[in-house]
């Protein structure tokens, strides 16, 4: 941390300390009893991803556990507004859709759960399934009606 004081515009000490605490908390940096800091294997992978450190950790571990696709959906959901946010005139429909997705027996990843993250994954998977169905209809030469 001493080298930062030599920068043209060094960061505030509080900001550096908070960043270090965050990296220790997520397991990217290990602090020895002597006070020496070192990168963990996770910490060596984190700089390669241009997102928040907590999202990086999510993506690294998801890759290790073979569940990267839903983790990417969750990371995207955490980075923006909810996919279920709509205009006031459509909010009732969005609420009904969320209840159907999370209903026990709905056969989605969010079935019977109380998780916004799993709800986002289930909603995205449902949307992708509808896109695939539409693509198959187009490939089969079926006409698409766009109104009455």
C-alpha positions as CSV (number, residue, x, y, z in Angstrom):
1,X,0.0,0.0,0.0
2,X,3.0,2.3,0.4
3,X,3.5,2.6,-3.3
4,X,0.1,4.3,-3.7
5,X,1.4,7.4,-1.8
6,X,3.8,8.0,-4.7
7,X,1.0,8.2,-7.3
8,X,0.1,11.5,-8.9
9,X,-3.4,11.3,-7.5
10,X,-3.3,8.7,-4.7
11,X,-6.6,7.3,-3.5
12,X,-7.8,8.1,0.0
13,X,-6.4,5.8,2.7
14,X,-10.0,5.0,3.8
15,X,-10.9,3.8,0.2
16,X,-7.8,1.6,0.0
17,X,-8.5,0.1,3.4
18,X,-12.2,-0.6,2.6
19,X,-11.1,-2.2,-0.8
20,X,-8.6,-4.4,1.0
21,X,-11.2,-5.4,3.7
22,X,-13.6,-6.3,0.9
23,X,-11.0,-8.5,-0.9
24,X,-10.1,-10.2,2.4
25,X,-13.8,-10.8,3.1
26,X,-14.5,-12.5,-0.2
27,X,-11.3,-14.6,0.1
28,X,-9.2,-12.9,-2.6
29,X,-6.5,-11.8,-0.2
30,X,-5.1,-13.8,2.8
31,X,-3.6,-11.9,5.7
32,X,-1.0,-13.8,7.6
33,X,-0.6,-13.4,11.4
34,X,2.5,-11.3,10.6
35,X,0.3,-8.8,8.7
36,X,1.7,-9.9,5.3
37,X,-0.9,-9.9,2.6
38,X,-0.9,-12.4,-0.3
39,X,-3.3,-13.3,-3.2
40,X,-5.2,-16.5,-2.9
41,X,-5.9,-18.6,-6.0
42,X,-9.3,-16.9,-6.2
43,X,-7.6,-13.5,-6.0
44,X,-5.3,-14.4,-9.0
45,X,-8.4,-15.0,-11.2
46,X,-10.4,-12.0,-10.1
47,X,-8.5,-9.3,-12.0
48,X,-9.4,-10.9,-15.3
49,X,-13.1,-10.1,-15.0
50,X,-14.2,-6.4,-15.5
51,X,-17.0,-6.5,-12.9
52,X,-17.4,-5.9,-9.2
53,X,-15.3,-8.2,-7.0
54,X,-18.3,-10.0,-5.5
55,X,-19.7,-10.7,-8.9
56,X,-16.3,-11.9,-10.0
57,X,-16.2,-14.4,-7.1
58,X,-19.7,-15.6,-8.1
59,X,-18.5,-16.2,-11.6
60,X,-15.3,-17.9,-10.7
61,X,-16.9,-20.3,-8.3
62,X,-19.8,-20.9,-10.7
63,X,-17.3,-21.9,-13.4
64,X,-15.6,-24.3,-10.9
65,X,-19.0,-25.9,-10.0
66,X,-20.3,-26.1,-13.6
67,X,-23.2,-23.7,-13.1
68,X,-21.9,-20.7,-15.0
69,X,-25.1,-20.1,-17.1
70,X,-27.4,-19.4,-14.2
71,X,-24.7,-17.5,-12.4
72,X,-24.2,-15.2,-15.5
73,X,-28.0,-14.5,-15.4
74,X,-27.8,-13.7,-11.7
75,X,-24.8,-11.4,-12.3
76,X,-26.6,-9.6,-15.1
77,X,-29.7,-9.3,-12.8
78,X,-27.6,-7.8,-10.0
79,X,-26.0,-5.3,-12.4
80,X,-29.2,-3.8,-13.7
81,X,-32.9,-3.3,-12.9
82,X,-35.2,-6.3,-12.4
83,X,-36.4,-8.1,-15.5
84,X,-39.8,-8.0,-13.8
85,X,-40.0,-4.2,-13.6
86,X,-42.5,-2.9,-16.0
87,X,-44.7,0.1,-16.6
88,X,-47.6,0.7,-14.1
89,X,-50.1,-0.7,-16.6
90,X,-48.3,-4.1,-16.9
91,X,-47.1,-4.6,-13.3
92,X,-50.1,-6.8,-12.4
93,X,-49.2,-9.1,-15.3
94,X,-45.6,-9.2,-14.1
95,X,-46.7,-10.1,-10.6
96,X,-48.9,-12.9,-11.9
97,X,-45.9,-14.2,-14.0
98,X,-43.6,-14.1,-11.0
99,X,-46.2,-16.1,-8.9
100,X,-46.5,-18.7,-11.6
101,X,-42.7,-19.1,-11.9
102,X,-42.2,-19.4,-8.1
103,X,-45.3,-21.6,-7.4
104,X,-44.5,-25.0,-5.9
105,X,-44.7,-27.6,-8.7
106,X,-44.0,-25.0,-11.5
107,X,-41.0,-27.1,-12.6
108,X,-38.7,-24.0,-12.7
109,X,-35.5,-23.5,-10.8
110,X,-37.5,-21.0,-8.6
111,X,-40.3,-23.5,-7.8
112,X,-41.3,-23.0,-4.2
113,X,-38.5,-20.6,-3.5
114,X,-38.4,-17.0,-2.2
115,X,-35.4,-15.9,-4.2
116,X,-35.2,-12.9,-6.6
117,X,-32.1,-14.5,-8.0
118,X,-33.7,-17.8,-8.9
119,X,-36.7,-15.9,-10.2
120,X,-34.5,-14.0,-12.6
121,X,-32.9,-17.3,-13.8
122,X,-36.3,-18.9,-14.3
123,X,-37.7,-15.9,-16.1
124,X,-34.7,-15.8,-18.4
125,X,-34.9,-19.5,-19.1
126,X,-38.6,-19.2,-19.9
127,X,-37.9,-16.2,-22.3
128,X,-35.1,-18.3,-24.0
129,X,-37.5,-21.2,-24.4
130,X,-40.1,-18.9,-26.1
131,X,-37.4,-17.5,-28.4
132,X,-36.4,-21.0,-29.4
133,X,-40.0,-21.9,-30.1
134,X,-40.3,-18.8,-32.3
135,X,-37.1,-19.7,-34.1
136,X,-38.4,-23.2,-34.8
137,X,-41.6,-21.8,-36.2
138,X,-39.7,-19.5,-38.5
139,X,-37.4,-22.3,-39.6
140,X,-40.4,-24.5,-40.4
141,X,-41.8,-21.7,-42.6
142,X,-44.8,-21.0,-40.4
143,X,-46.2,-17.5,-40.8
144,X,-46.0,-15.2,-37.9
145,X,-49.1,-13.0,-37.3
146,X,-48.4,-9.6,-35.9
147,X,-52.0,-8.4,-35.3
148,X,-55.5,-8.9,-36.3
